[in-house]
Amino acid sequence: MTQTTSPSASPPTARGWQANDGHHYTVAELSEAWNVSPDFIRDLFRDERDIVRWVRSRPGKRRYIVIRIPASAAERVYRRAQQSV
C-alpha cells in the first residue's frame, strides 16, 4: 500500500521544530518535540499571556490545572530560546 502526503503538509524545515497553525499543544507534546522535561515546559510558559488554562478545584482535593499552548505562543517562545543561544 502506498502512502500519500496531503497537499497541506509542510515540507521539513532546516530550522528545526515548526508549529502547526491553529493547534493547541499539551505540555507533553511540546516536551517530547523539544526534548525537555514537562516541568521545564511549564516553567517556560508560566508567564505567557495567551496560554489556555482550565482550573478544577474541589474541596478536600488538590487543584488540577489543564494547560493548552497555542501554536503561536509555542513558536514565539521557541524563537526566543533560539535567539538567546
Backbone bond lengths (Angstrom), bond angles and torsions (degrees), N, CA, C in turn:
res aa  C-N    CA-C-N  psi(-1)  N-CA   C-N-CA  omega(-1)  CA-C   N-CA-C  phi
1 M - - - 1.447 - - 1.529 108.08 -
2 T 1.307 117.85 131.01 1.455 121.35 -179.77 1.505 110.45 -89.61
3 Q 1.292 114.95 149.39 1.456 120.69 -179.00 1.521 108.41 -107.14
4 T 1.314 116.63 128.76 1.460 120.57 179.63 1.510 109.43 -107.78
5 T 1.303 115.22 151.02 1.458 119.58 177.11 1.510 108.90 -101.56
6 S 1.292 115.54 145.26 1.461 119.12 179.98 1.523 109.59 -76.11
7 P 1.342 117.28 150.82 1.454 119.55 -179.76 1.521 112.62 -64.67
8 S 1.326 117.70 -22.40 1.460 120.07 -178.71 1.526 112.55 -84.70
9 A 1.333 116.77 -8.64 1.460 119.44 -179.65 1.521 109.39 -68.24
10 S 1.328 115.24 130.77 1.456 118.85 -178.55 1.518 110.29 -86.20
11 P 1.332 117.01 144.39 1.465 119.63 178.58 1.512 110.53 -69.81
12 P 1.328 117.64 154.98 1.466 119.51 178.05 1.517 110.54 -61.07
13 T 1.307 115.69 144.67 1.459 120.05 -178.46 1.518 110.14 -109.66
14 A 1.303 116.43 157.85 1.453 121.99 -179.58 1.523 111.53 -79.24
15 R 1.317 117.35 -15.49 1.459 119.37 -175.32 1.517 113.32 -85.59
16 G 1.311 119.14 3.46 1.456 121.63 176.88 1.507 112.39 100.58
17 W 1.306 115.79 -129.62 1.457 122.12 -174.91 1.518 111.18 -71.55
18 Q 1.335 116.73 143.51 1.465 121.25 177.42 1.527 108.88 -135.37
19 A 1.315 116.46 135.48 1.457 122.33 -178.15 1.521 111.02 -77.48
20 N 1.333 116.58 151.04 1.464 122.47 173.03 1.525 108.04 -94.43
21 D 1.320 116.85 124.02 1.465 120.57 -178.65 1.520 111.14 -58.72
22 G 1.319 116.39 135.73 1.456 121.91 176.04 1.519 114.87 82.14
23 H 1.311 117.35 -7.85 1.465 120.74 -177.56 1.531 109.75 -86.76
24 H 1.320 116.01 141.12 1.460 121.45 173.47 1.525 107.05 -108.92
25 Y 1.323 116.25 116.94 1.456 122.26 -175.95 1.517 111.54 -84.32
26 T 1.320 115.29 148.30 1.457 120.35 169.61 1.524 107.76 -86.77
27 V 1.303 116.02 165.71 1.462 121.29 176.94 1.530 109.06 -60.90
28 A 1.323 117.32 -41.29 1.464 121.28 -178.97 1.528 111.72 -64.55
29 E 1.328 117.24 -40.21 1.466 120.24 179.19 1.527 111.36 -61.45
30 L 1.320 116.70 -47.15 1.462 119.78 -179.24 1.528 111.99 -69.30
31 S 1.319 117.48 -37.99 1.464 118.71 -179.92 1.524 110.67 -64.97
32 E 1.309 117.09 -35.63 1.467 120.35 177.17 1.535 111.08 -72.01
33 A 1.320 117.08 -44.17 1.468 120.83 -178.56 1.528 111.58 -65.52
34 W 1.318 117.45 -36.51 1.465 121.80 -176.55 1.531 112.55 -96.16
35 N 1.339 116.64 -3.77 1.458 122.71 178.17 1.535 112.18 59.25
36 V 1.327 115.23 47.40 1.461 122.23 175.23 1.526 108.28 -132.89
37 S 1.307 117.27 171.96 1.462 120.55 -178.23 1.538 111.07 -78.36
38 P 1.330 116.92 154.33 1.468 120.19 175.68 1.532 112.51 -59.39
39 D 1.329 117.87 -35.13 1.467 120.55 177.59 1.525 111.50 -63.30
40 F 1.331 116.78 -37.41 1.464 120.89 177.87 1.532 110.36 -65.37
41 I 1.332 117.37 -40.58 1.474 121.36 177.79 1.523 109.71 -63.04
42 R 1.332 117.37 -45.51 1.469 120.35 178.50 1.521 111.27 -58.79
43 D 1.331 117.21 -41.11 1.466 121.15 178.54 1.524 111.43 -66.42
44 L 1.332 117.12 -40.90 1.464 120.70 179.40 1.522 112.54 -60.03
45 F 1.332 116.31 -38.88 1.456 120.95 -173.81 1.526 113.45 -100.82
46 R 1.313 117.73 7.59 1.472 121.39 -176.44 1.534 112.80 -56.25
47 D 1.330 118.39 -42.08 1.466 121.58 -175.49 1.521 113.94 -106.30
48 E 1.325 117.82 9.43 1.471 119.77 178.60 1.522 109.63 -71.53
49 R 1.326 116.24 145.01 1.460 120.87 -169.84 1.526 114.97 -81.21
50 D 1.325 120.21 -28.45 1.464 119.82 -171.76 1.526 113.95 -109.96
51 I 1.312 117.19 27.39 1.452 122.20 177.21 1.528 108.64 -82.17
52 V 1.337 116.15 137.72 1.460 121.08 179.17 1.526 108.14 -90.31
53 R 1.330 115.88 124.39 1.465 120.88 179.44 1.530 109.36 -127.07
54 W 1.330 115.79 128.21 1.451 121.00 172.30 1.520 106.53 -110.75
55 V 1.310 115.81 127.25 1.465 120.88 -178.71 1.517 108.77 -112.49
56 R 1.308 115.56 130.28 1.461 121.22 177.49 1.517 107.79 -120.78
57 S 1.306 115.04 115.33 1.468 120.97 178.80 1.519 108.72 -117.45
58 R 1.316 115.01 130.50 1.458 120.27 175.76 1.515 108.15 -129.57
59 P 1.317 116.66 138.35 1.467 119.49 -179.60 1.532 111.72 -56.35
60 G 1.322 115.25 132.20 1.454 120.31 178.44 1.522 114.46 82.62
61 K 1.331 117.42 -1.69 1.471 120.81 -179.55 1.522 109.16 -124.40
62 R 1.303 115.54 162.59 1.459 119.36 178.78 1.517 110.39 -71.74
63 R 1.309 116.21 157.57 1.454 122.18 177.08 1.524 108.45 -76.17
64 Y 1.326 117.60 135.26 1.452 122.65 -179.29 1.521 108.31 -115.92
65 I 1.331 117.24 126.25 1.459 121.74 -177.60 1.527 109.49 -119.65
66 V 1.334 116.10 124.63 1.456 122.22 174.89 1.524 106.77 -99.81
67 I 1.326 116.64 128.19 1.464 121.77 -177.80 1.519 109.34 -116.07
68 R 1.330 116.10 131.84 1.460 122.36 173.09 1.524 107.27 -126.25
69 I 1.327 115.80 132.31 1.454 121.81 -174.12 1.522 109.21 -112.67
70 P 1.334 118.09 115.43 1.470 120.24 179.69 1.528 110.87 -63.06
71 A 1.320 115.25 151.54 1.465 121.02 -179.59 1.526 111.18 -56.82
72 S 1.323 117.22 -38.00 1.468 120.10 -178.85 1.530 111.08 -63.44
73 A 1.323 117.41 -40.90 1.466 120.99 178.77 1.529 110.61 -69.83
74 A 1.324 116.62 -40.73 1.460 120.17 179.16 1.527 110.57 -62.01
75 E 1.316 117.03 -43.93 1.459 120.36 -179.85 1.530 111.21 -66.74
76 R 1.326 116.87 -39.73 1.469 120.96 178.71 1.530 111.28 -60.93
77 V 1.321 117.07 -46.66 1.459 121.39 -179.65 1.528 110.37 -68.08
78 Y 1.321 117.47 -38.39 1.463 121.30 178.75 1.530 110.58 -63.11
79 R 1.339 116.78 -45.63 1.470 120.64 178.58 1.529 110.88 -63.12
80 R 1.322 116.58 -42.13 1.464 120.97 178.81 1.541 110.44 -60.65
81 A 1.308 116.90 -41.79 1.460 120.84 178.96 1.529 111.67 -66.99
82 Q 1.317 116.91 -37.55 1.464 120.70 179.22 1.528 111.99 -68.46
83 Q 1.324 117.49 -32.92 1.458 121.20 -179.96 1.522 111.65 -73.05
84 S 1.321 117.24 -29.25 1.462 120.05 -176.90 1.525 112.41 -82.41
85 V 1.314 117.87 -6.52 1.473 120.72 -178.79 1.498 110.37 -85.56
